[in-house]
Amino acid sequence: MKAPRVTLDQWRTLQAVVDHNGFAQAADVLHRSQSSVSYTVARMQEQLGVPLLRIDGRKAVLTEAGEVLLRRSRQLVKQASQLEDLAHYMEQGWEAEVRLVVDAAYPNARLVRALSAFIPQSRGCRVRLREEVLSGVEEVLLEGTADLAVTSLNISGYLGTELCSVEFVAVAHPDHALHRLQRELTFQDLESQMQVVIRDSGRTQPRDVGWLGAEQRWTVGSLPTAASFVSSGLGFAWLPRHLIERELREGLLKPLPLAQGGTRNPSFSLYANKEKPLGPATQILVELIKTFDAAPLDAQFAAPLPAN
């Protein structure tokens, strides 16, 4: 890769000349001599082979090429400053990345709010979000490839922070054979019909949570796929209410009139990797996940201000 001919200091100098309306003013701001500032800009133009400024009366104004290059240079200088800040924060123990694994049934709306609030406090720390199903979350945490995990399963040997419960509803298309019975349903009624279940993404001990043991079973890889199948009349399933609100409202899905077990409400918990101490960014994200997990989804959202 060819080394750049123009330095960040030169770009900063050009920005100062433009932002402060002249070489003398830029020299005062940069605590340099006016001749040094003038030489720096002149040398830039030689190195680039493009005129950046032209003299208009007593004022130096940007050329068309200068406007384009200056605009691009602002992002370059900003990124370089952010990189230096990140190195400083990392020296103080601030993480470069937080790895978060979440069960696919947990409401995305809560995560969006927590992550949106995290951005202004992140100091450049990235979040690597991974979505798994059932025991897949536990495996990722135990493998050490996640710092935080959100799951409805109890992870042996870990103390979790309780989060919200998620309502799963037994549903089928309104024209499904189960609805055409027009009576309260039993589990025996369900066993004769096709059930759509979500495949556990775990590799070592996958679980058939929610499967009734029916002979007819279709296993799919995601909750949205299951919702699409069932909305089209292919079988029945227990699906998170927050995921199928539109389908319920539009009449594509209808709750099954079960005598018992028509809804399930598994509680979710937040777990942290106990093999490593929580860094400051991870601790902030933990608090934000807890805060927005407890807030009503229909409440007006305003991200907290970053800490000083």
C-alpha positions in Angstrom: 0.0 0.0 0.0 1.4 3.4 -1.0 2.1 5.7 1.9 0.0 8.9 1.9 1.9 12.0 0.8 -0.2 14.4 3.0 -0.2 14.1 6.8 -3.2 14.5 9.2 -1.5 17.6 10.5 -1.6 19.1 7.1 -5.3 18.4 6.8 -5.9 19.8 10.2 -4.0 23.0 9.2 -6.1 23.4 6.0 -9.3 22.9 8.1 -8.2 25.6 10.5 -7.5 28.1 7.7 -11.0 27.6 6.3 -12.9 27.4 9.6 -11.2 30.5 11.0 -11.2 32.6 7.8 -7.6 33.1 7.2 -3.9 32.1 7.7 -3.4 34.6 10.6 -6.4 33.4 12.5 -5.5 29.8 11.9 -2.0 30.5 13.2 -3.4 31.9 16.4 -5.6 28.9 17.0 -2.9 26.4 16.2 -0.2 28.3 18.2 2.1 28.5 15.2 3.5 31.2 13.0 1.6 32.5 10.0 4.5 31.6 7.7 4.4 28.0 9.0 0.7 27.7 8.3 1.1 29.2 4.8 4.0 26.9 4.0 2.1 23.9 5.2 -0.9 24.6 2.9 1.4 25.5 0.0 3.3 22.3 0.4 0.0 20.3 0.5 -1.0 21.7 -2.9 2.4 20.8 -4.3 2.1 17.2 -3.0 -1.5 16.7 -4.2 -0.9 18.5 -7.5 -4.3 20.2 -7.1 -4.9 23.8 -6.1 -6.9 23.9 -2.8 -7.2 27.6 -2.2 -7.5 30.7 -4.4 -7.1 34.3 -3.4 -10.3 36.4 -3.6 -9.5 40.0 -2.7 -7.7 39.6 0.7 -9.4 36.3 1.5 -8.3 32.7 0.6 -11.3 30.6 -0.5 -11.6 27.0 -1.4 -11.4 25.9 -5.0 -14.0 23.3 -6.2 -11.4 20.5 -5.7 -10.5 22.0 -2.3 -14.1 21.8 -1.2 -14.4 18.1 -2.1 -11.1 17.2 -0.5 -11.7 19.2 2.6 -15.1 17.6 3.2 -13.5 14.1 2.9 -10.6 15.1 5.1 -12.9 16.0 8.0 -14.1 12.4 8.3 -10.5 11.2 8.0 -9.3 13.5 10.8 -12.3 12.6 12.9 -11.7 8.8 12.5 -8.0 9.3 13.4 -9.0 11.1 16.5 -11.5 8.4 17.5 -8.8 5.8 16.9 -6.5 7.6 19.3 -9.3 8.0 21.9 -10.1 4.2 21.6 -6.4 3.4 22.2 -6.5 5.6 25.3 -9.7 4.0 26.6 -8.3 0.5 26.0 -5.2 1.4 28.0 -7.6 2.3 30.9 -9.3 -1.1 30.6 -12.1 -0.1 28.2 -13.1 -3.0 25.9 -12.9 -2.7 22.1 -15.8 -5.1 21.7 -18.7 -6.6 23.7 -20.0 -9.9 22.5 -23.7 -10.4 23.1 -25.7 -13.6 22.3 -29.5 -13.5 22.5 -32.2 -16.1 22.1 -34.2 -15.3 19.0 -37.5 -15.2 21.0 -36.4 -12.2 23.1 -38.1 -9.0 21.9 -35.8 -7.1 19.4 -37.5 -3.8 20.3 -36.0 -4.0 23.8 -32.5 -4.7 22.4 -32.8 -1.9 19.9 -33.5 0.6 22.7 -30.7 -0.7 24.9 -28.2 -0.6 22.0 -29.3 2.8 20.8 -28.7 4.1 24.3 -25.3 2.4 24.4 -23.9 4.1 21.3 -23.3 7.6 22.8 -21.7 6.0 25.9 -19.7 3.4 24.0 -16.4 5.3 23.4 -15.9 3.4 20.2 -16.7 0.0 21.7 -18.5 -2.2 19.2 -21.2 -4.7 20.0 -21.1 -8.1 18.3 -24.6 -9.4 18.4 -25.3 -13.1 17.8 -28.8 -14.7 17.7 -29.3 -18.3 18.7 -32.2 -20.6 19.7 -32.6 -22.4 23.0 -29.4 -24.2 24.1 -27.4 -22.5 21.3 -27.2 -19.5 23.6 -25.9 -21.5 26.5 -23.2 -23.2 24.3 -21.9 -19.9 23.0 -21.6 -18.6 26.6 -19.9 -21.7 27.9 -17.5 -21.8 24.9 -16.3 -18.3 26.1 -17.2 -16.6 22.8 -19.8 -14.3 24.4 -19.5 -11.8 27.2 -23.3 -11.6 27.8 -26.1 -13.9 27.1 -29.9 -13.6 27.2 -31.9 -16.8 27.4 -35.0 -18.4 28.9 -33.0 -21.5 30.0 -31.3 -21.9 33.4 -27.6 -22.2 32.9 -26.1 -24.4 35.5 -23.4 -22.8 37.6 -24.3 -19.3 36.6 -26.3 -16.6 38.4 -28.5 -14.7 36.0 -30.4 -11.4 36.3 -34.1 -11.9 35.8 -35.5 -10.1 32.8 -39.1 -10.1 31.3 -41.2 -13.0 30.4 -42.3 -13.6 26.8 -45.8 -14.8 26.0 -45.9 -17.7 23.5 -49.4 -18.3 22.0 -50.6 -21.5 20.3 -51.9 -20.3 16.9 -53.0 -21.5 13.5 -54.6 -20.0 10.4 -58.3 -19.2 11.0 -59.2 -21.8 8.3 -57.1 -24.6 9.9 -58.8 -27.9 10.7 -58.3 -27.3 14.4 -60.4 -24.1 14.3 -63.0 -25.8 12.1 -63.7 -28.1 15.1 -65.4 -25.1 16.7 -64.9 -26.3 20.2 -62.4 -26.3 23.1 -59.3 -28.3 22.0 -57.3 -31.0 23.8 -53.8 -32.1 23.4 -55.2 -35.2 21.7 -56.6 -32.9 19.0 -53.2 -31.4 18.5 -51.4 -34.7 18.2 -53.2 -35.5 15.0 -52.1 -32.3 13.3 -48.8 -31.0 11.9 -46.8 -28.9 14.4 -44.2 -26.4 13.3 -41.3 -26.2 15.8 -38.1 -24.1 15.8 -34.9 -26.0 15.6 -32.6 -25.7 18.6 -29.3 -24.1 17.3 -27.3 -26.0 19.9 -25.0 -28.7 18.7 -24.3 -30.8 21.7 -27.7 -31.2 23.4 -30.4 -29.7 21.3 -33.9 -29.7 22.9 -37.4 -30.2 21.5 -38.9 -27.6 23.8 -42.7 -27.3 23.1 -42.9 -30.3 20.8 -45.9 -32.5 21.7 -44.5 -35.7 20.2 -46.9 -35.6 17.2 -45.9 -37.8 14.2 -46.3 -34.8 11.9 -43.7 -32.2 12.6 -41.9 -29.7 10.5 -38.8 -28.2 11.9 -37.7 -24.7 10.7 -34.7 -22.6 11.4 -36.2 -19.4 12.7 -39.3 -17.9 14.3 -40.2 -15.6 11.3 -40.1 -18.7 9.1 -42.4 -20.6 11.5 -44.8 -17.6 11.6 -44.8 -17.5 7.8 -45.6 -21.2 7.5 -48.4 -21.1 10.1 -49.9 -17.9 8.6 -50.1 -19.7 5.3 -52.1 -22.6 6.8 -49.3 -25.1 7.3 -49.7 -26.5 10.7 -49.9 -24.9 14.2 -47.2 -23.5 16.5 -46.5 -21.7 19.8 -45.1 -18.3 18.7 -44.1 -15.2 20.7 -47.0 -12.8 20.7 -44.8 -9.8 20.1 -43.6 -11.4 16.9 -47.1 -12.1 15.4 -49.1 -9.1 16.5 -49.6 -7.9 12.9 -50.7 -11.4 11.8 -53.2 -11.6 14.7 -54.5 -8.2 14.0 -54.9 -8.9 10.3 -56.6 -12.2 10.9 -53.8 -14.4 9.4 -53.4 -16.1 12.7 -55.9 -17.0 15.4 -55.2 -18.4 18.9 -56.2 -22.0 19.4 -59.0 -22.5 22.0 -57.1 -24.9 24.1 -58.5 -26.2 27.4 -55.1 -25.6 28.9 -51.6 -24.6 27.8 -52.8 -22.2 25.1 -50.1 -19.8 26.3 -46.7 -20.2 27.8 -44.7 -17.5 29.5 -41.0 -18.4 29.9 -38.9 -15.9 31.8 -35.7 -14.7 30.3 -32.4 -14.0 32.2 -29.2 -12.1 31.5 -26.0 -14.0 32.2 -22.4 -12.8 32.1 -19.3 -14.7 31.3 -17.9 -15.7 34.7 -14.4 -16.5 33.3 -13.5 -12.9 32.8 -14.3 -9.7 34.7 -16.8 -7.3 33.3 -15.2 -4.3 31.7 -16.7 -0.8 31.9 -18.4 -0.9 28.5 -20.0 -4.3 29.3 -21.2 -3.1 32.7 -22.9 -0.1 31.0 -24.6 -2.4 28.5 -25.8 -4.7 31.3 -27.5 -1.8 33.0 -29.1 -0.6 29.8 -30.4 -4.0 28.9 -31.9 -4.2 32.4 -33.4 -0.7 32.2 -35.1 -1.1 28.8 -36.2 -4.7 29.6 -38.3 -3.3 32.4 -39.7 -0.3 30.4 -43.0 -0.8 28.6 -42.6 -1.3 24.9 -45.2 1.4 24.1 -43.5 4.0 26.3 -41.9 6.9 24.6 -38.2 6.2 24.0 -35.4 8.6 24.9 -31.9 7.4 25.1 -30.1 8.4 28.3 -27.4 11.1 28.0 -23.8 9.8 28.0 -22.0 9.8 31.3 -19.4 12.5 31.8 
